[in-house]
Amino acid sequence: MSFQKEVTYSSTNTYHTLNKLTNKTKNIWIVFHGLGYLSKYFIRYFSELDPDENYVIAPQAPSKYYQDNRFKHIGASWLTRENTATETENILNYVDAVYKSELANFNAKLIVLGYSQGVSIATRWVAKRKIQCDTLVLHSGGIPKELNPEDFEFLTDDTRVIYIYGDKDEYITEARKTEEYLKGTALFNKKLKIEVFNGKHEVYKPFLLTISK
């Protein structure tokens, strides 16, 4: 008979940044990539932002894997349905360490963005760690079912919450649109704004430029 046990240990993980954090920085972004990405590539979507005004931090999902049978292309995943609660806490502890290392003291607007699978990490981190961000962007992904309105009561009335997706997104069916709208409205009430762009399941760079202003 087999038994599942646990052990606690220290671990090291990377993350990537874009531009420099200075007294000219107006926006600090913490951006969570989707399934199959690496942070060093995902962060390139933000390269058109004004480098003097925007500092971008892209945490790296810890579980890496080969995406093709030639063992050439590498992707990463944040979570699966296996041991989700423990894995979530491990990831949030890692994001906390990135946050502490980078942003111990800062005076700029904080934008938290999750793309695709990264939405699940962005929302959980903001909710469970009570991160007082200025803007929370839910880009083309699903909101975790275990979250409830009380998890976000700490957000101020000025906090912007934006759910954005492409009208041709192959992963977002009509049923999924309705489900996410109902969940988002229940969690964020009047804070929630829905935006739809002309496109597929992809990061919409014009939107990033808009909210950086």
Backbone as a chain_set.jsonl record, in Angstrom:
{"seq": "MSFQKEVTYSSTNTYHTLNKLTNKTKNIWIVFHGLGYLSKYFIRYFSELDPDENYVIAPQAPSKYYQDNRFKHIGASWLTRENTATETENILNYVDAVYKSELANFNAKLIVLGYSQGVSIATRWVAKRKIQCDTLVLHSGGIPKELNPEDFEFLTDDTRVIYIYGDKDEYITEARKTEEYLKGTALFNKKLKIEVFNGKHEVYKPFLLTISK", "coords": {"N": [[0.843, -1.193, 0.0], [0.578, 2.209, -0.85], [1.553, 5.459, 0.386], [0.856, 8.906, 0.535], [3.05, 11.46, 1.308], [4.455, 14.469, 2.789], [7.055, 16.92, 2.425], [8.972, 19.669, 3.512], [10.932, 22.146, 1.948], [13.602, 24.322, 0.832], [13.504, 26.385, -2.09], [14.562, 27.646, -5.309], [13.805, 30.068, -7.737], [13.505, 31.711, -10.924], [12.841, 35.038, -12.279], [11.721, 37.642, -14.506], [12.533, 41.012, -15.452], [11.646, 44.202, -16.858], [12.896, 47.19, -18.129], [13.831, 49.957, -15.921], [13.46, 50.597, -12.441], [12.761, 53.649, -11.273], [12.69, 57.072, -9.982], [11.111, 58.177, -11.871], [9.314, 56.335, -12.641], [6.003, 55.48, -13.28], [4.154, 53.448, -13.423], [4.036, 50.227, -12.058], [4.21, 46.993, -13.066], [3.028, 43.74, -12.405], [3.109, 40.768, -13.906], [1.516, 37.851, -14.99], [2.171, 35.041, -16.797], [0.681, 32.92, -19.389], [-0.312, 29.437, -19.864], [2.284, 27.393, -21.006], [4.113, 29.354, -21.588], [7.28, 31.063, -21.103], [8.67, 33.319, -18.772], [10.617, 35.054, -19.752], [10.068, 35.335, -22.413], [7.383, 36.059, -22.461], [7.384, 38.595, -21.306], [8.114, 40.252, -23.32], [5.887, 41.203, -24.619], [5.331, 43.584, -23.432], [7.101, 45.432, -24.242], [6.669, 47.706, -25.747], [5.725, 49.656, -24.116], [6.198, 52.833, -22.508], [9.464, 53.144, -21.538], [10.527, 54.701, -19.51], [8.443, 55.196, -17.805], [7.271, 52.826, -17.088], [7.684, 49.887, -15.291], [8.271, 46.51, -15.423], [7.492, 43.37, -14.077], [7.89, 39.98, -14.367], [6.926, 37.111, -13.073], [7.949, 33.631, -12.945], [6.408, 30.661, -13.868], [6.736, 27.61, -12.073], [6.755, 24.93, -12.996], [8.201, 23.369, -15.515], [8.257, 22.129, -18.897], [8.848, 20.072, -21.828], [7.638, 21.048, -24.985], [7.416, 19.815, -27.412], [8.102, 16.893, -29.464], [10.728, 16.913, -30.166], [12.115, 17.893, -28.138], [12.8, 20.585, -27.876], [11.402, 23.089, -27.624], [10.425, 24.83, -24.759], [8.018, 25.065, -22.24], [5.889, 26.318, -19.562], [3.928, 25.681, -16.608], [1.544, 26.92, -14.284], [-0.267, 25.72, -12.403], [-1.957, 22.579, -11.749], [-4.767, 20.321, -11.505], [-3.897, 18.573, -9.625], [-3.06, 18.245, -6.307], [-3.657, 20.939, -5.69], [-4.094, 22.961, -3.727], [-1.808, 22.976, -2.023], [0.211, 23.433, -3.93], [-0.586, 25.93, -4.854], [-0.123, 27.55, -2.598], [2.656, 27.307, -2.42], [3.407, 28.645, -4.774], [2.367, 31.211, -4.293], [3.936, 31.954, -2.121], [6.383, 32.15, -3.391], [5.837, 34.28, -5.207], [5.375, 36.272, -3.329], [7.986, 36.551, -2.361], [9.293, 37.577, -4.613], [7.927, 39.994, -4.857], [8.605, 41.248, -2.412], [11.368, 41.452, -2.731], [11.606, 43.155, -4.945], [9.874, 45.33, -4.553], [9.93, 46.6, -2.037], [9.865, 49.22, -1.121], [8.062, 51.551, -2.787], [6.773, 54.072, -4.974], [4.448, 54.257, -6.897], [1.906, 53.508, -9.324], [0.295, 50.37, -9.078], [-0.09, 47.698, -11.199], [-1.643, 44.709, -11.672], [-1.55, 41.911, -13.651], [-3.024, 39.138, -15.165], [-2.666, 36.649, -17.583], [-4.525, 34.379, -19.485], [-3.938, 31.229, -18.19], [-2.582, 32.508, -16.179], [-4.39, 34.244, -14.98], [-5.589, 32.894, -12.891], [-3.58, 32.826, -10.988], [-2.976, 35.527, -10.575], [-5.419, 36.543, -9.505], [-5.749, 34.953, -7.216], [-3.438, 35.615, -5.753], [-3.736, 38.401, -5.302], [-6.119, 38.324, -3.818], [-5.617, 36.553, -1.593], [-3.348, 37.607, -0.409], [-4.027, 40.157, 0.023], [-3.419, 42.346, -1.737], [-3.079, 45.615, -2.498], [-3.801, 46.834, -5.272], [-3.788, 49.152, -8.042], [-4.888, 48.627, -10.51], [-6.414, 45.705, -11.71], [-6.023, 43.265, -14.004], [-7.719, 40.926, -15.885], [-7.037, 38.826, -18.19], [-8.267, 37.075, -20.727], [-8.716, 34.647, -19.344], [-9.689, 32.286, -16.718], [-11.532, 32.838, -13.712], [-10.758, 31.675, -10.492], [-12.853, 29.263, -8.897], [-13.098, 29.077, -6.15], [-12.851, 31.536, -4.98], [-14.405, 34.322, -3.317], [-16.745, 37.102, -2.815], [-15.992, 38.37, -0.386], [-13.256, 38.1, -0.32], [-12.236, 40.168, -1.776], [-13.028, 42.521, -0.644], [-11.367, 44.374, 0.506], [-10.309, 45.986, -1.448], [-10.052, 49.281, -2.778], [-12.488, 51.825, -3.709], [-11.516, 53.039, -5.92], [-10.086, 51.2, -7.327], [-9.435, 49.606, -10.385], [-10.925, 46.987, -12.167], [-10.535, 44.885, -14.783], [-11.867, 42.805, -17.181], [-10.804, 41.235, -19.989], [-11.022, 40.03, -23.328], [-10.628, 38.311, -26.499], [-12.819, 38.557, -29.336], [-12.779, 36.397, -30.974], [-11.697, 34.362, -29.563], [-10.735, 31.127, -29.151], [-11.04, 29.624, -26.883], [-12.974, 30.687, -25.322], [-16.152, 30.255, -24.993], [-19.684, 30.95, -25.6], [-21.04, 30.149, -23.327], [-18.963, 30.159, -21.494], [-18.33, 32.885, -21.46], [-20.607, 33.923, -20.223], [-20.439, 32.631, -17.744], [-18.0, 33.65, -16.68], [-18.611, 36.339, -16.592], [-20.689, 36.392, -14.713], [-19.352, 35.401, -12.44], [-17.333, 37.353, -12.177], [-18.846, 39.693, -11.782], [-20.124, 39.085, -9.383], [-17.913, 38.969, -7.672], [-16.591, 41.468, -7.907], [-18.423, 43.444, -8.34], [-19.472, 46.703, -9.069], [-16.977, 47.519, -9.778], [-16.026, 46.014, -11.854], [-15.16, 45.914, -15.256], [-15.875, 45.086, -18.574], [-14.085, 44.29, -21.45], [-13.842, 43.837, -24.928], [-11.933, 42.717, -27.603], [-10.968, 42.733, -31.082], [-9.91, 39.804, -32.034], [-7.949, 36.771, -31.421], [-7.036, 34.183, -29.061], [-4.884, 35.775, -27.494], [-2.345, 38.066, -26.343], [-3.378, 41.352, -26.049], [-1.872, 43.934, -27.239], [-2.39, 46.749, -27.824], [-4.222, 47.388, -25.813], [-2.647, 47.253, -23.509], [-1.045, 49.493, -23.795], [-3.002, 51.447, -23.564], [-3.982, 51.273, -20.866], [-1.716, 51.972, -19.543], [-1.479, 54.643, -19.593]], "CA": [[0.0, 0.0, 0.0], [1.371, 3.438, -0.907], [1.091, 6.588, 1.187], [1.364, 10.216, 0.117], [3.597, 12.234, 2.405], [4.938, 15.786, 2.41], [8.292, 17.416, 3.01], [9.183, 21.088, 3.258], [12.322, 22.418, 1.589], [13.802, 25.613, 0.174], [13.596, 26.286, -3.543], [14.965, 28.874, -5.989], [13.18, 30.233, -9.038], [13.863, 32.953, -11.595], [11.791, 35.904, -12.815], [12.31, 38.616, -15.411], [12.066, 42.392, -15.354], [11.813, 45.022, -18.053], [13.155, 48.599, -17.813], [14.415, 50.219, -14.61], [12.599, 51.233, -11.45], [13.368, 54.922, -10.879], [11.703, 58.033, -9.503], [10.261, 58.545, -13.003], [8.377, 55.245, -12.882], [4.615, 55.766, -12.935], [3.42, 52.186, -13.318], [4.738, 48.974, -11.819], [3.388, 45.872, -13.51], [3.365, 42.358, -12.089], [2.351, 40.114, -14.975], [1.572, 36.395, -14.889], [2.018, 34.488, -18.138], [-0.237, 31.815, -19.576], [0.21, 28.081, -19.991], [3.204, 27.171, -22.109], [5.048, 30.473, -21.74], [8.355, 31.373, -20.172], [8.564, 34.742, -18.465], [11.557, 35.843, -20.558], [9.414, 35.616, -23.689], [6.111, 36.742, -22.2], [7.605, 39.994, -20.954], [8.316, 41.022, -24.547], [4.628, 41.854, -24.99], [5.259, 44.877, -22.76], [8.275, 46.198, -24.669], [6.275, 48.965, -26.376], [5.381, 50.628, -23.085], [7.211, 53.847, -22.251], [10.419, 52.538, -20.595], [10.773, 55.585, -18.369], [7.271, 55.269, -16.933], [6.73, 51.499, -16.792], [8.599, 48.843, -14.835], [7.496, 45.281, -15.552], [8.02, 42.194, -13.392], [7.205, 38.782, -14.856], [7.277, 35.87, -12.373], [8.067, 32.428, -13.778], [5.767, 29.442, -13.374], [7.832, 26.704, -11.698], [6.725, 23.601, -13.608], [8.59, 23.472, -16.931], [8.139, 20.88, -19.651], [9.107, 20.166, -23.269], [6.374, 21.17, -25.695], [7.431, 19.069, -28.671], [8.828, 15.63, -29.347], [12.15, 17.13, -30.438], [12.668, 18.39, -26.871], [13.417, 21.873, -28.194], [10.655, 24.216, -27.076], [10.102, 24.63, -23.346], [6.944, 25.886, -21.687], [5.729, 26.167, -18.11], [2.564, 25.682, -16.096], [1.433, 27.379, -12.896], [-0.965, 24.765, -11.555], [-2.863, 21.581, -12.315], [-5.749, 19.929, -10.478], [-3.223, 17.703, -8.666], [-2.507, 18.884, -5.101], [-3.747, 22.354, -6.05], [-4.0, 23.865, -2.577], [-0.407, 23.08, -1.607], [0.966, 24.07, -5.007], [-0.954, 27.35, -4.855], [0.583, 28.22, -1.51], [4.068, 27.38, -2.808], [3.553, 29.695, -5.781], [2.134, 32.511, -3.665], [5.127, 32.263, -1.331], [7.388, 32.594, -4.365], [5.47, 35.63, -5.669], [5.645, 37.162, -2.188], [9.428, 36.799, -2.304], [9.588, 38.493, -5.715], [7.339, 41.284, -4.482], [9.423, 41.817, -1.345], [12.689, 41.763, -3.273], [11.543, 44.231, -5.921], [9.003, 46.466, -4.254], [9.866, 46.869, -0.603], [9.412, 50.61, -1.036], [7.853, 52.123, -4.109], [5.741, 55.102, -5.059], [3.94, 54.216, -8.262], [0.686, 52.719, -9.451], [0.547, 48.937, -9.229], [-0.979, 46.999, -12.116], [-1.477, 43.251, -11.631], [-2.179, 41.352, -14.849], [-2.92, 37.714, -15.442], [-3.095, 36.275, -18.93], [-4.899, 32.981, -19.637], [-3.787, 30.527, -16.913], [-2.073, 33.457, -15.198], [-5.492, 34.889, -14.272], [-5.83, 32.16, -11.646], [-2.551, 33.212, -10.023], [-3.142, 36.951, -10.276], [-6.56, 36.754, -8.622], [-5.492, 34.323, -5.92], [-2.414, 36.379, -5.028], [-4.354, 39.647, -4.838], [-7.126, 38.021, -2.805], [-5.104, 35.915, -0.385], [-2.32, 38.447, 0.208], [-4.621, 41.498, 0.171], [-2.572, 43.266, -2.489], [-3.847, 46.818, -2.844], [-3.36, 47.287, -6.584], [-4.607, 50.198, -8.67], [-5.604, 47.98, -11.603], [-6.319, 44.253, -11.81], [-6.412, 42.903, -15.36], [-8.002, 39.511, -16.086], [-6.93, 38.778, -19.65], [-8.502, 35.819, -21.454], [-8.558, 33.492, -18.467], [-10.783, 31.959, -15.824], [-11.425, 33.207, -12.302], [-10.909, 30.474, -9.654], [-14.194, 29.126, -8.338], [-13.142, 29.132, -4.683], [-12.825, 32.919, -4.502], [-15.721, 34.88, -3.03], [-16.707, 38.563, -2.722], [-15.29, 38.832, 0.813], [-11.819, 38.084, -0.587], [-11.837, 41.402, -2.451], [-13.647, 43.681, -0.001], [-10.334, 45.326, 0.901], [-9.971, 46.875, -2.566], [-10.682, 50.589, -2.674], [-13.449, 52.142, -4.76], [-10.785, 53.517, -7.095], [-9.43, 50.082, -8.013], [-10.024, 49.176, -11.652], [-10.856, 45.556, -12.486], [-10.885, 44.788, -16.196], [-11.844, 41.483, -17.816], [-10.653, 41.475, -21.421], [-10.811, 38.832, -24.133], [-10.85, 38.494, -27.922], [-14.114, 38.058, -29.801], [-12.56, 35.149, -31.701], [-10.938, 33.484, -28.675], [-11.224, 29.759, -29.319], [-11.25, 28.994, -25.58], [-14.048, 31.37, -24.601], [-17.453, 30.005, -25.613], [-20.751, 31.802, -25.078], [-21.294, 29.719, -21.954], [-17.83, 30.622, -20.685], [-18.503, 34.334, -21.3], [-21.647, 34.139, -19.211], [-19.912, 32.164, -16.458], [-17.002, 34.58, -16.171], [-19.29, 37.596, -16.286], [-21.409, 36.229, -13.449], [-18.362, 35.303, -11.362], [-16.681, 38.648, -12.027], [-19.796, 40.649, -11.204], [-20.325, 38.706, -7.982], [-16.702, 39.258, -6.896], [-16.1, 42.846, -7.981], [-19.564, 44.347, -8.425], [-19.381, 47.817, -10.015], [-15.574, 47.735, -10.183], [-15.709, 45.211, -13.032], [-15.404, 46.42, -16.599], [-15.624, 44.078, -19.597], [-13.619, 44.814, -22.729], [-13.711, 42.809, -25.958], [-11.174, 43.208, -28.747], [-11.04, 41.939, -32.301], [-8.737, 38.954, -32.053], [-8.021, 35.417, -30.89], [-6.477, 33.994, -27.724], [-3.583, 36.422, -27.601], [-2.199, 39.295, -25.561], [-3.779, 42.493, -26.878], [-0.906, 44.974, -26.893], [-2.96, 48.109, -27.76], [-4.856, 47.578, -24.507], [-1.599, 47.512, -22.531], [-0.673, 50.894, -23.978], [-4.091, 52.291, -23.071], [-4.07, 51.342, -19.406], [-0.469, 52.519, -19.003], [-1.542, 56.108, -19.641]], "C": [[0.884, 1.251, 0.0], [0.719, 4.542, -0.075], [1.679, 7.873, 0.626], [1.81, 10.985, 1.343], [4.072, 13.584, 1.887], [6.256, 16.093, 3.086], [8.425, 18.879, 2.63], [10.653, 21.339, 2.987], [12.398, 23.788, 0.94], [13.961, 25.4, -1.329], [13.969, 27.65, -4.118], [14.309, 28.916, -7.367], [13.575, 31.593, -9.612], [12.62, 33.815, -11.838], [12.483, 36.928, -13.695], [11.716, 40.004, -15.189], [12.368, 43.12, -16.655], [11.898, 46.483, -17.641], [13.726, 48.735, -16.4], [13.411, 50.929, -13.709], [13.303, 52.476, -10.928], [12.285, 55.85, -10.332], [10.814, 58.566, -10.622], [9.186, 57.489, -13.283], [6.98, 55.607, -12.4], [3.804, 54.486, -12.692], [4.372, 51.026, -13.054], [3.774, 47.849, -12.162], [3.928, 44.57, -12.921], [2.48, 41.506, -12.983], [2.597, 38.604, -14.935], [1.233, 35.78, -16.249], [1.015, 33.338, -18.169], [0.467, 30.479, -19.687], [1.114, 27.977, -21.213], [4.219, 28.275, -22.334], [6.246, 30.327, -20.8], [8.344, 32.872, -19.971], [9.476, 35.602, -19.337], [10.996, 36.157, -21.938], [8.117, 36.403, -23.484], [6.309, 38.233, -21.965], [7.816, 40.873, -22.193], [7.042, 41.72, -25.012], [4.536, 43.277, -24.432], [6.375, 45.823, -23.205], [7.925, 47.535, -25.32], [5.816, 50.015, -25.378], [6.526, 51.622, -22.896], [8.186, 53.328, -21.197], [10.704, 53.403, -19.375], [9.641, 55.524, -17.346], [6.752, 53.906, -16.487], [7.839, 50.508, -16.445], [7.803, 47.551, -14.75], [8.228, 44.125, -14.874], [7.207, 40.988, -13.842], [7.681, 37.562, -14.076], [7.237, 34.676, -13.331], [7.345, 31.248, -13.131], [6.826, 28.357, -13.149], [7.887, 25.391, -12.466], [6.992, 23.696, -15.114], [8.501, 22.095, -17.603], [8.489, 21.131, -21.118], [7.775, 20.142, -24.014], [6.317, 20.375, -26.997], [8.287, 17.818, -28.52], [10.288, 15.732, -29.755], [12.875, 17.663, -29.2], [13.411, 19.717, -27.088], [12.726, 23.025, -27.497], [10.171, 23.899, -25.663], [8.984, 25.59, -22.942], [6.846, 25.649, -20.189], [4.258, 26.278, -17.737], [2.566, 26.148, -14.645], [0.869, 26.285, -11.988], [-1.652, 23.705, -12.396], [-3.887, 21.245, -11.23], [-5.151, 18.982, -9.44], [-2.622, 18.521, -7.529], [-2.532, 20.414, -5.219], [-3.532, 23.293, -4.863], [-2.555, 24.069, -2.133], [0.421, 23.795, -2.662], [0.663, 25.562, -5.09], [-0.186, 28.103, -3.785], [2.072, 28.337, -1.814], [4.298, 28.524, -3.797], [3.357, 31.072, -5.162], [3.31, 32.92, -2.784], [6.258, 32.762, -2.232], [7.091, 34.01, -4.856], [5.683, 36.649, -4.557], [7.122, 37.53, -2.124], [9.865, 37.743, -3.417], [9.129, 39.902, -5.367], [8.19, 41.987, -3.421], [10.784, 42.256, -1.852], [12.665, 43.004, -4.155], [10.886, 45.502, -5.396], [8.845, 46.716, -2.758], [9.372, 48.286, -0.337], [9.257, 51.148, -2.448], [6.725, 53.138, -4.058], [5.28, 55.201, -6.499], [2.648, 53.41, -8.247], [1.057, 51.254, -9.691], [-0.529, 48.319, -10.111], [-0.658, 45.512, -12.035], [-2.248, 42.668, -12.808], [-1.946, 39.853, -14.911], [-3.429, 37.445, -16.831], [-3.358, 34.774, -18.979], [-4.763, 32.253, -18.284], [-3.291, 31.457, -15.812], [-3.15, 34.212, -14.446], [-5.722, 34.215, -12.927], [-4.815, 32.532, -10.576], [-2.714, 34.669, -9.616], [-4.274, 37.174, -9.277], [-6.335, 36.133, -7.248], [-4.478, 35.128, -5.111], [-2.995, 37.675, -4.476], [-5.313, 39.372, -3.688], [-6.518, 37.528, -1.497], [-4.053, 36.757, 0.333], [-2.773, 39.894, 0.39], [-3.725, 42.557, -0.466], [-3.413, 44.439, -2.97], [-3.326, 47.386, -4.16], [-4.293, 48.384, -7.104], [-5.446, 49.622, -9.8], [-5.347, 46.48, -11.57], [-6.872, 43.865, -13.175], [-6.549, 41.389, -15.469], [-8.114, 39.304, -17.587], [-7.097, 37.339, -20.162], [-8.323, 34.568, -20.6], [-9.744, 33.309, -17.549], [-10.504, 32.346, -14.385], [-11.638, 31.957, -11.45], [-12.251, 30.433, -8.938], [-14.233, 29.309, -6.826], [-13.142, 30.551, -4.123], [-14.242, 33.434, -4.297], [-15.621, 36.387, -2.821], [-15.938, 39.09, -1.513], [-13.78, 38.892, 0.596], [-11.323, 39.403, -1.18], [-12.44, 42.65, -1.826], [-12.629, 44.752, 0.37], [-9.976, 46.303, -0.213], [-10.718, 48.194, -2.441], [-11.655, 50.8, -3.83], [-12.757, 52.592, -6.042], [-10.106, 52.401, -7.877], [-10.176, 49.717, -9.286], [-9.846, 47.674, -11.808], [-11.379, 45.394, -13.908], [-10.77, 43.338, -16.655], [-11.844, 41.703, -19.32], [-10.405, 40.167, -22.157], [-11.091, 39.166, -25.602], [-12.165, 37.893, -28.381], [-14.003, 36.769, -30.612], [-11.727, 34.167, -30.875], [-11.539, 32.081, -28.717], [-11.507, 29.053, -27.996], [-12.428, 29.603, -24.817], [-15.349, 31.225, -25.388], [-18.483, 30.973, -25.041], [-21.065, 31.444, -23.624], [-20.194, 30.219, -21.015], [-17.919, 32.134, -20.449], [-19.493, 34.629, -20.184], [-21.139, 33.766, -17.821], [-18.931, 33.167, -15.862], [-17.619, 35.925, -15.826], [-19.999, 37.509, -14.935], [-20.446, 36.153, -12.267], [-17.728, 36.661, -11.101], [-17.582, 39.684, -11.38], [-20.03, 40.361, -9.73], [-19.123, 39.108, -7.125], [-16.406, 40.753, -6.797], [-17.196, 43.892, -8.111], [-19.32, 45.447, -9.472], [-17.947, 48.117, -10.452], [-15.278, 47.078, -11.527], [-16.097, 45.918, -14.326], [-15.018, 45.339, -17.6], [-15.172, 44.775, -20.88], [-13.394, 43.655, -23.695], [-12.958, 43.419, -27.138], [-11.323, 42.256, -29.929], [-9.786, 41.07, -32.396], [-8.981, 37.605, -31.416], [-7.476, 35.369, -29.458], [-5.036, 34.491, -27.736], [-3.548, 37.655, -26.706], [-2.477, 40.482, -26.484], [-2.941, 43.704, -26.488], [-1.472, 46.393, -26.912], [-3.634, 48.419, -26.425], [-3.813, 47.893, -23.436], [-1.156, 48.972, -22.602], [-1.728, 51.818, -23.386], [-4.085, 52.398, -21.566], [-2.778, 51.86, -18.768], [-0.498, 54.042, -18.943], [-2.077, 56.686, -18.342]], "O": [[1.838, 1.333, 0.774], [-0.493, 4.554, 0.137], [2.86, 7.925, 0.283], [1.053, 11.145, 2.3], [4.09, 13.815, 0.678], [6.544, 15.596, 4.175], [8.029, 19.276, 1.534], [11.521, 20.823, 3.69], [11.378, 24.351, 0.542], [14.479, 24.378, -1.779], [13.725, 28.683, -3.494], [14.269, 27.909, -8.073], [13.935, 32.509, -8.872], [11.492, 33.369, -11.627], [13.705, 37.069, -13.638], [10.559, 40.149, -14.794], [13.224, 42.711, -17.439], [11.056, 46.961, -16.881], [14.063, 47.736, -15.764], [12.619, 51.753, -14.165], [14.312, 52.382, -10.229], [11.119, 55.471, -10.229], [9.873, 59.318, -10.365], [8.264, 57.723, -14.065], [6.796, 55.996, -11.246], [2.892, 54.457, -11.865], [5.382, 50.866, -13.738], [2.671, 47.765, -11.62], [5.134, 44.327, -12.935], [1.257, 41.51, -12.846], [3.738, 38.148, -14.857], [0.139, 35.979, -16.776], [0.564, 32.851, -17.133], [1.693, 30.401, -19.613], [0.758, 28.413, -22.308], [5.098, 28.143, -23.186], [6.213, 29.564, -19.834], [8.042, 33.621, -20.899], [9.148, 36.751, -19.631], [11.401, 37.135, -22.565], [7.804, 37.309, -24.257], [5.482, 39.043, -22.384], [7.707, 42.097, -22.115], [7.11, 42.722, -25.724], [3.743, 44.082, -24.918], [6.569, 46.886, -22.614], [8.785, 48.408, -25.435], [5.546, 51.153, -25.762], [7.69, 51.28, -23.104], [7.777, 53.092, -20.06], [11.082, 52.888, -18.323], [9.857, 55.772, -16.16], [5.892, 53.827, -15.61], [8.793, 50.319, -17.2], [6.772, 47.499, -14.079], [9.427, 43.93, -15.074], [5.983, 40.973, -13.714], [8.743, 37.022, -14.386], [6.585, 34.711, -14.375], [7.633, 30.882, -11.992], [7.729, 28.208, -13.973], [8.956, 24.792, -12.58], [6.106, 24.062, -15.886], [8.649, 21.055, -16.961], [8.433, 22.267, -21.591], [6.898, 19.33, -23.719], [5.256, 20.281, -27.614], [9.082, 17.693, -27.589], [11.014, 14.74, -29.698], [14.091, 17.858, -29.214], [14.499, 19.933, -26.555], [13.376, 23.847, -26.851], [9.588, 22.844, -25.409], [9.015, 26.776, -23.271], [7.619, 24.88, -19.617], [3.458, 26.883, -18.45], [3.467, 25.817, -13.875], [1.443, 25.965, -10.947], [-1.898, 23.895, -13.587], [-3.861, 21.835, -10.15], [-5.825, 18.623, -8.475], [-1.776, 19.386, -7.758], [-1.557, 21.091, -4.89], [-2.856, 24.312, -4.996], [-2.128, 25.199, -1.895], [1.236, 24.659, -2.339], [1.554, 26.365, -5.366], [0.344, 29.184, -4.044], [2.689, 29.356, -1.5], [5.263, 29.278, -3.673], [4.101, 32.002, -5.472], [3.645, 34.102, -2.707], [6.994, 33.681, -1.873], [7.992, 34.846, -4.916], [6.123, 37.768, -4.817], [7.471, 38.682, -1.865], [10.709, 38.612, -3.199], [9.858, 40.875, -5.562], [8.461, 43.183, -3.529], [11.296, 43.303, -1.455], [13.592, 43.814, -4.12], [11.287, 46.612, -5.748], [7.749, 47.008, -2.281], [8.563, 48.516, 0.561], [10.221, 51.192, -3.212], [5.84, 53.066, -3.205], [5.671, 56.112, -7.23], [2.342, 52.719, -7.275], [2.006, 50.947, -10.412], [-1.72, 48.403, -9.814], [0.472, 45.103, -12.299], [-3.449, 42.899, -12.949], [-0.829, 39.367, -14.733], [-4.484, 37.94, -17.227], [-2.512, 33.982, -18.563], [-5.427, 32.642, -17.323], [-3.554, 31.215, -14.634], [-2.879, 34.771, -13.383], [-6.015, 34.883, -11.936], [-5.142, 32.555, -9.39], [-2.6, 35.003, -8.436], [-4.108, 37.914, -8.307], [-6.695, 36.726, -6.231], [-4.649, 35.302, -3.905], [-2.771, 38.011, -3.313], [-5.323, 40.1, -2.695], [-6.86, 38.021, -0.422], [-3.884, 36.637, 1.547], [-2.01, 40.744, 0.847], [-3.327, 43.528, 0.177], [-4.345, 44.268, -3.756], [-2.509, 48.306, -4.166], [-5.432, 48.516, -6.658], [-6.573, 50.061, -10.032], [-4.208, 46.037, -11.42], [-8.042, 44.105, -13.471], [-5.605, 40.653, -15.18], [-9.156, 39.573, -18.185], [-6.195, 36.509, -20.046], [-7.834, 33.547, -21.084], [-10.698, 34.085, -17.594], [-9.384, 32.202, -13.896], [-12.614, 31.24, -11.666], [-12.725, 31.45, -8.432], [-15.276, 29.656, -6.272], [-13.4, 30.754, -2.936], [-15.166, 33.039, -5.008], [-14.516, 36.907, -2.663], [-15.301, 40.14, -1.597], [-13.095, 39.663, 1.267], [-10.136, 39.719, -1.098], [-12.372, 43.729, -2.415], [-12.991, 45.918, 0.531], [-9.392, 47.352, 0.059], [-11.883, 48.218, -2.045], [-11.646, 50.05, -4.807], [-13.343, 52.534, -7.123], [-9.603, 52.633, -8.976], [-11.394, 49.54, -9.274], [-8.752, 47.146, -11.605], [-12.529, 45.726, -14.198], [-9.712, 42.721, -16.534], [-12.778, 42.292, -19.865], [-9.672, 39.302, -21.677], [-11.717, 40.181, -25.906], [-12.584, 36.847, -27.884], [-15.011, 36.124, -30.903], [-11.122, 33.247, -31.426], [-12.701, 31.878, -28.364], [-12.143, 28.0, -27.982], [-12.828, 29.081, -23.777], [-15.608, 31.977, -26.327], [-18.191, 31.725, -24.11], [-21.32, 32.32, -22.798], [-20.464, 30.643, -19.892], [-17.614, 32.607, -19.354], [-19.25, 35.47, -19.319], [-21.374, 34.482, -16.848], [-19.016, 33.498, -14.679], [-17.197, 36.578, -14.871], [-19.922, 38.427, -14.119], [-20.686, 36.759, -11.223], [-17.596, 37.08, -9.951], [-17.141, 40.46, -10.533], [-20.124, 41.282, -8.919], [-19.291, 39.538, -5.984], [-16.019, 41.247, -5.738], [-16.931, 45.089, -8.005], [-19.0, 45.151, -10.623], [-17.731, 48.882, -11.391], [-14.393, 47.522, -12.258], [-17.202, 46.444, -14.467], [-13.948, 44.742, -17.486], [-15.802, 45.73, -21.334], [-12.828, 42.625, -23.327], [-13.303, 44.5, -27.614], [-11.756, 41.114, -29.774], [-8.724, 41.549, -32.793], [-10.077, 37.322, -30.93], [-7.458, 36.373, -28.747], [-4.099, 33.725, -27.96], [-4.587, 38.215, -26.357], [-1.889, 40.599, -27.559], [-3.257, 44.41, -25.531], [-1.067, 47.198, -26.073], [-3.622, 49.56, -25.961], [-4.065, 48.71, -22.55], [-0.922, 49.605, -21.573], [-1.403, 52.841, -22.783], [-4.174, 53.502, -21.029], [-2.757, 52.154, -17.572], [0.361, 54.659, -18.314], [-2.195, 57.904, -18.211]]}, "num_chains": 1, "name": "protein.A"}
